[in-house]
Amino acid sequence: MTAILNQAAQLSRDEAHDRIHALAQGSAKHPALRNPFYELWMAEELTADEVELVAANFYARVRRTPVRIALAFLHMTDIAARAETVENLYDEMGHGDASKAHSVILREFLQTLLGRIRGHEVDLDLLSAPILPSTQHLIEASETLFSSPNPQVVCGALLAQEWHAYPQLVYLYEGVRNYRRLFELEEFHENCEFFYLHIGATEKEHKIHSLSTAARACRTVADVEHIERGFTAYLDLLADNWAEIYRELRPN
């Protein structure tokens, strides 16, 4: 009975915000962000086949980001949370310009990078690298998570997506710098638009929005627990994916 009453305990807006903020900050220590793949990626150049494996699997899940955000919108009930989520989706889709959609910019960058490494043009649709089981599972399970009938679980998953994204892209960009020798200096930076777009402003704003969206969805301790469930579930999917990619790169 006491446990039930504790779960039903009401939270003020400030209390909810503080609890969700602490949860979000905890993502920095999760294996989704602290893992041997990032250490390897930032430390050395990989072979063409290895970079292709990373590119194919990263793109496969990133290109589904607008779908996850749209599903989150559909399964939210708070009007302010929906408005913030639409703004997030608008950013992802290039503010209505298809050529500026984030997945399009990423695709162009990956094709350019692989083309320089291999010495010929590369089409991302024709890569020989496999889409790994954990990548496919991440895509499918995350879309189920973002479609949860529980809006707090949805908000938790969205919180995880946005709070892991900024450091993830910092780590990936630092690894990309290992291939700077393949470009002229200005050319390299021109091709890194995907990273600068997110590191410079977009992901910072999305972090703020996802935090306020999640906090707004919390009225009780039980609500916070549902947020945490969605948050942790999405980070665990990401961690499993990077772990499998690393095992493929360094099987021994």
N, C-alpha and C positions, 0 to 999 in steps of 0.2 A: 504493500500500500504506500509506504514511504517513497519507494522508487518511482511509483506512478505519479505521486504528487510532485516529486522533484522534476520529473520530465515535463510536467504540465506547468511548472513555475514560469511566470511571465518574465520577460526580459525587456528592459528599456531599449530604446534605439541605440544609445551609446554602449550599453552592455553587449548587445548583439554585434555591433560594429567591432568592438574590441576583440570579441571572441573569434569572429570571422577573420579579422586582420591577423591575429596570432596564428590561426590555421593556415592562412595564405602564406605567411612568411616561412612557415615550416616546410614548404615545398623545396626550399633551397638545400635541405639536407636529405631529401628523398632520392633514392636511386634513379629516379627519372632524370635527375640533374647531376647527381654525384655517381659517376659510373666510369668504368675503364674505356668505354668507347670514346667519350669526350677527351679523355687523357691522351689516347692514341691519336685521335683526329687532330688535336692541337699540337702534338709533339713532332709529327713527321709527315712527309709526303707518302701517300699510298699509291699503289700501282693503278693503272688505268682500270683494270677489272674490279679492283676494290672500291675505287671511287664510283664506278658505275653501280655497284651493289648499293652503296649508301644513297646515291642519287635516286635510283629507281624506287627504293623503299620509302625514303623521305618524301619524295614527290607524291607517291601513291596515297599517303595519308594526309599530306598538307592540302592536296587538291580537294579533299572532302571537308575542309574547314567550313566553307559557307553552308554546307548541308547541316553540319552539327549546329551552327549558330541558328539557322532557320528552324531546326527542330526545337532548339531551346526556346525560341520565340513562341512557337506553337504551344509549348507545354508550360508556359508561364501564365500567371493570372494577374499579376500586378501591372497596371498600365505604365507606371514610370519605369519599371524593369524592362518591359517590352520596348519602350521608347529607346532606352540605352542600348538594348540588344539590336534593334534595327540600325542604329548608328554604327555599331560594330560591323554588322553585315554590309552596310553601305561602303565602309572602308575596304572590306575584303573584296568587294566587287568593283573597286576602282572608281567609286563615286559615279557609277553609271557608264563609265568608259571601259569597254571590254578589254582593250589593250593594256589598261592599267590594273586590271584585276590581279590580285597578289599571286594567284597560282600561275597566271600567264607570265608575270615578271620572273617568277622562280623558274618556270620551265625554260625561258630564254637563257637565264643565267646558267642553269645546269647543262644545257646543250652547248653553250659557248665554252664552259669549263671543260667538259668532256671532249669537245672538238679540239681544244688546244692540247690536251693531254695526249689524245690519240693521233693528232696531226691530220685529221679530216673531219668533215661535217658529221654531226651526230643528230639523229632523230630520237627523241626520248621514247617514242612509241615502238621503236625497233631495237631496243636494248635487249641483250641476251641475259642480263642479270635476272635472277628469279625474284618474284615478290614472295617474301618469306611468310611462313604460316603465322608468325606473331604479328606481322603487318596486316594481313588479312583479318586476323582476329581483332586487332586494334580498331580497324575500320568498322567492322560489323558490331562489335561489343560497345564501342563508344557511341554509335548511332542509336543503339538500344538504350544506353544510359541517358543520352540527351533527349530521348523520347519517353522517359519515365513519367508515369502518371503523378508522381510526387514532385511538385515544383521545387522543393528544397533540394532534392537529389539532382535535378537538372541544374539548378543554380550552383551547386557544389562542383559539378563536372565542368561547368563554364568557368568557374573560379580557377580550377586547376589548369584548364587550357590556357587562360590568359596569364596566370602567374608563373607558369613554367616557361612560357613562350619567350619572354625577354632574355633571361639568362641562356636559354637554349640557343637563341640566335646569336648571342654574343660568343658563345663557345664555337658555334659552327663558323661564324665569320673569322674568328681567330685561326681556325684550321684552314679556311680558304686562303688565308694569307700565305700559307706554305706554297701556293701555286702562283704567287705574284710574278715570279720570273718569266712566266709564259705570256705576260702581257706588258705592253708599255705602261708606264706608271699611271698616267691619266686614264688610259683605257681600262686598267684594272678597276679603278674606282667608278668609272662610268658603268661597268658591268655589275657592280655590287649594289645596285639600287634596292633590290629586295631586302638586303640587310640594313641599309641605311634608313630605308622607309620605316622599318619596325623599331630599330634601336634608337633612332632619333626622336620619334614622337608617338607613333601609332600604338605600340604595345604599352607604353606608359599610360596612355589614355584608357586603353582597354583594361588594364589592371585596375584603375580607379573605378571604372564603370562596373566591372564584375564584382568588385568588393561591395559597392553600394547596392548592387542588385541582390547579392546574396544576403547582405545584412537586412535589407528591406523585407526579405522573405522569412525572416526569423522573428518569431513572437515568443517562443518557449525554448526550454532546454532541448526538448525533443526535436524541434526544428533544426537546431544547431547540429544535433547528431545526424540528422538526415543530410544536411549540407556536407558534413564530414564524410559520410558514406559515399556520396557522389564524387567528392574531391579526391579521396583516397583511391577509389576504384579507377578513376581516369589516370591518375599518376602511376598506378600499378601497371596498367596496360602499356603506358609509355616506357616504363622501366623494363618490362619484359621484352619489348621490341628492340630497344637499344642493346639489351643483353644478348639477344639472338644475333643481331647484326655483328656485335663484337665477336661472338663465337665463330661466326662465318669468316671473319677477317683473320682471327688468330685462334684456330681450332686447337692448338696445343697450349 
